[in-house]
Amino acid sequence: MTEADTTLTLALPADFRHADVLRFYARDREQVSERTLDQRIEKALHWQGQPALLQLDFNTPGQTQATLQGTNSAPAQLEQQLRSMLGLKQDIASLHAAHSHHPEVGPLLAQTPGLRMPQSASPFEAACWAVISQMISVEAAISVRRKLIRQLGTPLANGMICHPLPDQLLAASPEQLRSCGLSASKAATLTRLASAAETGALPLDHWAAQPQPPADEISAALSQIKGIGPWTQSYILLRGYGALDGSLHGDVVVRKRLGALLNLPEPPNQTFTQQWLSQFAPWRALVAAHLWAMPTDNAAKDY
């Protein structure tokens, strides 16, 4: 540790599922921007515009020890960031209270108690992942994201690389973006997204700083960007802001798992899925997350 480091110990609720967080940050096996080792997570990120390394240790039950290396920050500010990233601001208890006796969802909630959705280190990072992962497998999306980070991100001294900021993405040519594996349409969408974030037309970080991010306002602003449809909006709200009521009825895995849950002969269509999820407002996205987490014979699709 140096004088520039910030450290704190954050208490965790009794039902906290730290294995979910470890799995989320272990998605990229090449560990370009995130690294996991036993009970430790390391995440390369930009903190207030400067490259830094966040380290989380879950060795002690009921708490995590956090160190932000490379920058000196107010512990209270770091705590708020951690509470967002770990999903601790999400009101999961209300879903259980309202629907624990539901004939289909009640048993689903009982299978994965304490399920929260870990958030990306920044809303822009969540938004980029949402665009990249449209209509392709998780494995393919991880590969594209990895190439994008290597091509445009900020390296740290330990070899890890921070996800690019909007201005770094805007500095890339269409050819550079395409070389990362992006389609022409996704490359254009990412450019439009970065431009809106950079000019302030899409104040992603401003929304994140509010006690209750304005989900309707965020969704409306995102919908003005060509290439960002309802699924992408809901995913950005979930992973970027911890908003639990986006309707992920267009998600292929959500529909597959819903079909299995309801013992249907085939996955339901989007209309059926949207109507079924609507009964669980304002926790539709959290119910979708429980569908993602359903035990299956196949490897789970970890979004």
C-alpha positions in Angstrom: 0.0 0.0 0.0 1.0 3.6 -0.6 -0.2 6.9 0.6 -2.2 7.2 -2.6 -4.3 4.1 -1.8 -7.7 4.1 -0.2 -8.8 1.2 1.9 -12.0 0.2 3.8 -13.9 -2.7 5.2 -17.5 -3.1 4.0 -20.0 -5.2 5.9 -22.1 -7.6 3.8 -25.6 -8.8 4.5 -26.0 -12.4 5.7 -27.5 -13.6 2.4 -24.8 -12.0 0.3 -23.7 -14.4 -2.5 -20.0 -13.4 -3.1 -19.6 -16.4 -5.4 -21.9 -14.6 -7.9 -19.7 -11.6 -7.9 -16.5 -13.7 -8.4 -18.2 -15.5 -11.3 -19.2 -12.2 -12.9 -15.6 -10.9 -12.8 -14.2 -14.2 -14.0 -16.1 -14.2 -17.3 -13.0 -13.4 -19.3 -10.6 -16.2 -18.8 -7.7 -14.1 -20.1 -8.3 -11.7 -17.3 -7.5 -8.5 -19.3 -9.5 -6.0 -17.2 -10.7 -8.2 -14.3 -8.8 -10.9 -12.4 -10.0 -13.4 -9.8 -7.8 -15.5 -7.5 -9.5 -17.6 -4.8 -11.5 -15.1 -2.9 -10.0 -12.0 -4.4 -11.2 -9.8 -7.3 -9.0 -7.2 -9.0 -10.6 -4.7 -11.4 -8.8 -2.2 -13.6 -10.9 0.9 -13.8 -11.0 4.7 -14.2 -11.6 6.4 -11.0 -12.5 10.1 -11.5 -10.9 9.9 -14.9 -7.6 8.4 -13.6 -6.5 4.7 -14.1 -6.6 2.7 -10.9 -6.8 -0.8 -9.5 -9.7 -1.9 -7.3 -9.0 -5.0 -5.1 -11.7 -6.8 -3.2 -11.1 -9.6 -0.7 -13.9 -11.9 0.5 -11.7 -14.0 2.8 -13.6 -13.0 6.0 -17.2 -14.0 6.2 -19.7 -11.1 6.4 -17.4 -8.5 4.9 -15.2 -7.5 2.1 -11.9 -5.6 2.4 -11.4 -3.1 -0.4 -8.3 -1.3 -1.6 -8.3 1.3 -4.4 -4.7 1.5 -5.6 -3.2 4.5 -7.4 -5.6 7.2 -6.2 -6.6 8.7 -3.0 -10.3 8.9 -2.5 -12.8 9.6 0.3 -13.7 6.3 1.9 -17.4 7.3 1.8 -17.2 7.8 -2.0 -15.5 4.4 -2.5 -18.1 2.8 -0.2 -20.9 4.1 -2.4 -19.2 2.7 -5.5 -18.7 -0.7 -3.9 -22.4 -0.8 -2.8 -23.4 -0.2 -6.4 -21.0 -2.7 -7.9 -21.9 -5.4 -5.4 -25.7 -4.9 -5.8 -26.2 -3.9 -2.2 -28.5 -1.0 -3.1 -31.0 -3.4 -4.8 -34.2 -3.9 -2.9 -34.4 -7.7 -3.3 -36.3 -8.3 0.0 -39.4 -6.7 -1.4 -39.6 -9.2 -4.2 -39.4 -12.1 -1.8 -42.0 -10.5 0.5 -44.4 -10.0 -2.4 -44.0 -13.2 -4.3 -42.4 -15.9 -2.1 -45.7 -17.8 -2.3 -46.2 -17.5 -6.1 -46.6 -21.0 -7.5 -43.8 -20.6 -10.1 -41.6 -17.8 -8.9 -41.8 -18.7 -5.2 -39.8 -21.9 -5.6 -37.5 -20.1 -8.1 -36.7 -17.5 -5.4 -36.1 -20.2 -2.9 -33.5 -21.8 -5.1 -31.4 -18.6 -5.3 -32.0 -16.6 -2.1 -30.1 -13.4 -1.8 -29.6 -13.1 -5.6 -28.4 -9.6 -6.6 -27.1 -8.4 -9.9 -23.5 -7.2 -9.7 -23.1 -3.9 -11.6 -20.3 -2.9 -14.0 -17.7 -0.5 -12.7 -19.4 2.3 -14.7 -22.6 2.8 -16.6 -20.6 3.4 -19.8 -18.9 0.0 -19.4 -22.3 -1.6 -18.8 -23.7 0.1 -21.9 -20.8 -1.0 -24.1 -21.2 -4.6 -22.9 -24.9 -4.4 -23.7 -24.3 -3.3 -27.2 -21.5 -5.7 -27.8 -23.6 -8.7 -26.6 -26.6 -8.0 -28.7 -27.7 -11.2 -30.6 -24.4 -13.1 -30.0 -23.3 -15.7 -27.4 -21.7 -14.6 -24.2 -18.4 -16.2 -25.3 -18.3 -14.3 -28.5 -19.2 -11.0 -26.7 -16.4 -11.6 -24.2 -13.9 -12.0 -27.0 -15.0 -8.8 -28.7 -14.9 -6.9 -25.4 -11.5 -8.2 -24.7 -10.2 -7.0 -28.1 -11.8 -3.6 -27.6 -10.2 -3.2 -24.2 -6.8 -4.2 -25.5 -7.1 -2.0 -28.5 -8.4 1.2 -26.8 -8.1 0.9 -23.0 -5.6 2.3 -20.5 -2.9 -0.1 -19.3 -1.9 -0.4 -15.6 1.6 -1.2 -14.4 0.5 -4.7 -13.5 -0.5 -5.4 -17.1 -4.2 -5.1 -16.6 -6.1 -2.7 -18.8 -8.9 -0.3 -18.0 -12.1 -0.3 -20.1 -11.9 2.6 -22.6 -13.6 5.9 -21.7 -16.0 7.6 -24.2 -13.2 9.8 -25.6 -10.9 6.8 -26.1 -13.6 5.0 -28.0 -14.3 8.1 -30.1 -10.7 8.3 -31.1 -10.9 4.9 -32.8 -11.5 4.6 -36.5 -14.3 2.5 -37.8 -11.6 0.1 -39.1 -10.2 -0.2 -35.6 -13.6 -1.0 -34.1 -14.3 -3.6 -36.8 -11.0 -5.2 -36.2 -12.2 -6.0 -32.6 -14.9 -8.2 -34.1 -17.7 -5.6 -34.1 -20.2 -5.5 -36.9 -20.5 -2.2 -38.8 -23.8 -1.5 -37.1 -22.5 -2.2 -33.6 -19.4 -0.1 -34.2 -21.6 2.8 -35.3 -23.9 2.3 -32.2 -20.9 2.4 -29.9 -19.6 5.5 -31.5 -23.0 7.2 -31.2 -23.2 6.1 -27.5 -19.7 7.4 -26.8 -20.5 10.7 -28.5 -23.7 11.2 -26.5 -21.8 10.4 -23.3 -18.9 12.7 -24.1 -21.0 15.7 -25.0 -23.3 15.3 -22.0 -26.4 14.4 -24.1 -26.3 11.1 -22.2 -25.2 12.0 -18.7 -24.5 8.5 -17.5 -22.4 9.3 -14.5 -24.7 12.1 -13.4 -27.6 9.7 -13.3 -25.6 7.2 -11.4 -24.7 9.8 -8.7 -28.4 10.4 -7.9 -29.9 8.5 -4.9 -32.5 7.0 -7.2 -31.4 6.9 -10.8 -34.3 8.1 -13.0 -35.0 4.9 -14.9 -37.7 6.3 -17.2 -35.5 9.3 -18.1 -32.5 7.1 -18.7 -34.5 4.7 -20.9 -36.0 7.5 -22.9 -32.6 9.1 -23.6 -31.1 5.7 -24.6 -34.0 5.1 -26.9 -32.9 8.1 -29.0 -29.7 6.4 -29.9 -30.0 4.3 -33.0 -29.1 0.7 -32.3 -30.3 0.7 -28.6 -33.6 -1.1 -28.3 -35.7 -2.2 -25.4 -33.5 -5.2 -24.4 -30.3 -3.1 -24.5 -32.0 -0.3 -22.5 -33.2 -2.7 -19.8 -29.8 -4.4 -19.6 -28.0 -1.1 -19.2 -30.4 -0.1 -16.5 -29.8 -3.4 -14.7 -26.0 -3.6 -15.0 -25.3 0.1 -15.0 -27.7 1.4 -12.4 -29.1 -1.6 -10.5 -32.6 -0.8 -11.7 -34.7 -3.9 -11.2 -37.8 -3.3 -13.4 -36.5 -3.4 -16.9 -38.4 -6.0 -19.0 -35.9 -8.5 -20.5 -38.6 -10.4 -22.4 -36.5 -10.3 -25.5 -33.7 -12.2 -23.9 -33.3 -15.7 -25.5 -32.1 -17.3 -22.3 -34.9 -15.8 -20.2 -37.5 -17.2 -22.6 -35.8 -20.6 -22.6 -35.7 -20.8 -18.8 -39.3 -19.5 -18.6 -40.3 -22.3 -20.9 -38.6 -24.8 -18.6 -40.1 -23.3 -15.5 -43.6 -23.5 -16.9 -43.0 -26.9 -18.4 -43.9 -25.6 -21.9 -43.1 -27.7 -25.0 -41.0 -24.9 -26.4 -39.7 -21.4 -25.3 -42.5 -18.8 -25.2 -42.5 -15.9 -27.6 -41.6 -12.3 -26.5 -45.3 -11.3 -26.1 -46.0 -14.1 -23.8 -42.8 -13.5 -21.8 -43.5 -9.8 -21.5 -47.0 -10.4 -20.2 -45.8 -13.1 -17.7 -43.0 -10.8 -16.4 -45.4 -7.8 -16.1 -47.1 -9.4 -13.0 -43.8 -8.9 -11.1 -43.3 -5.2 -11.6 -41.4 -3.4 -10.2 -39.0 -6.4 -10.1 -39.3 -7.7 -13.6 -35.5 -7.6 -14.3 -34.7 -9.3 -11.0 -37.2 -12.1 -11.8 -35.4 -12.4 -15.2 -32.1 -12.7 -13.3 -33.5 -15.5 -11.2 -34.5 -17.2 -14.5 -30.9 -16.7 -15.7 -29.7 -18.4 -12.5 -32.0 -21.4 -12.8 -30.1 -24.7 -12.4 -30.0 -26.5 -15.8 -28.2 -29.4 -17.4 -26.3 -26.9 -19.6 -23.8 -24.3 -18.5 -25.6 -21.1 -17.5 -25.4 -18.1 -19.7 -23.8 -15.6 -17.5 -24.7 -12.1 -18.5 
